[in-house]
């Protein structure tokens, strides 16, 4: 019985040993596991120039009176006159929009006394948007002549935001590729394919401001010459981020 037990234990030990040796042998690399490529990340800028085909401006009337009702009534009459004049000059109803109406109490401050309301200031702003570019100066002149005493901005825009976008994005990518190629050459490497591309968006120029200084005195004149306006061109800037493979 003792010999039989030893022989059985020896057989078990011999059976386990090959399994242990087999598990210690490293397995070959799998062909389906991709190799991590060396990369370079760059940003590119592209610019395009387009011609605006739409303009907008905001004008307003500001009135002041001791009673809020009087200030509002005066303002209503003047704004109605401005809107009627703009429509008579050819502006469509859909091109005129009320963009702000404000009532602000005017307070008087005295030492050691609470502020006292001495009147009210009412402002009503109207925004005109039109695609006939040659009408910009004429309509500004009409608004001034009809009694506006405030102006917040004149804006020239492109009605189609996609205009020039494709060309700008292509220029941005070309700029990114040129930068990456220069860096790769400096490092003694060559540039491979683009592995990822991210759009950085577009930057558009801000509106061109105009100011109301002198409008009230100008409106008092019998005739006002057409406001000189030049729309010029608009430069849009596009950006991309690209990751290239290095070889």
Secondary structure, 3 states (H helix, E strand, C coil): CHHHHHHHHHHHHHHHHHHHHHHHCCCCCCCCCCCCCCEEEEEEEEEEEECCCEEEEEEEEEEEECCHHHHHHHHHHHHHHHHHHHHHCCCCHHHEEEEEEEEEEEEECCCCCCCEEEEEEEEEEEEEEECCHHHHHHHHHHHHHCCCCEEEEEEEECCCCCCCHHHHHHHHHHHHHHHHHHHHHHCCCCEEEEEEEEEEEEECCCCECCCCCCHHHHHCCCCCCCCCCCCCCEEEEEEEEEEEEEC
